[in-house]
């Protein structure tokens, strides 16, 4: 899917948001500046977040709870973290009654790969974003996103 602008990336996230269910994991892949955080912000906005969603780059994990959003969501940015530290974050805790968005999922060394919706953003030469998806069985009845 081609997304021309950052506004389009965020709008795609907002369209994806109502389809999220408790236990869902969305892995956000792409190089620095590809739009992973913008996509996550769109998802959060689509879940009702009125405030600005900060990038969790330094906090590592930012949580959003009801009533701030309609579904509890943990948004993790693992760019600055190593594999042993991932276990200490308690990412699985978000999956009990909420969803999890993970930037830089390569730090998970394949964890969640087979059950997560995997979204990869790449930057085209003209600056547009190209989104490709790895769709697990749990998402087959919800994909493609209109």
Buried (B, 14 or more C-beta within 10 A) or exposed (E): EEBEEBEBBBBBBBEBBEBBEEBBBBBBBBEEEBBBBBBBBBBBBBBBBEEEBEBBBEEBBBBBEEEBBBBBBBBBBBBEBEEEEBEEBEBEEBBEEBBBBBBBBEBBEEBBBEBBBBBBBBBEEEEBBBBEBBBBEBBEEBEEBE
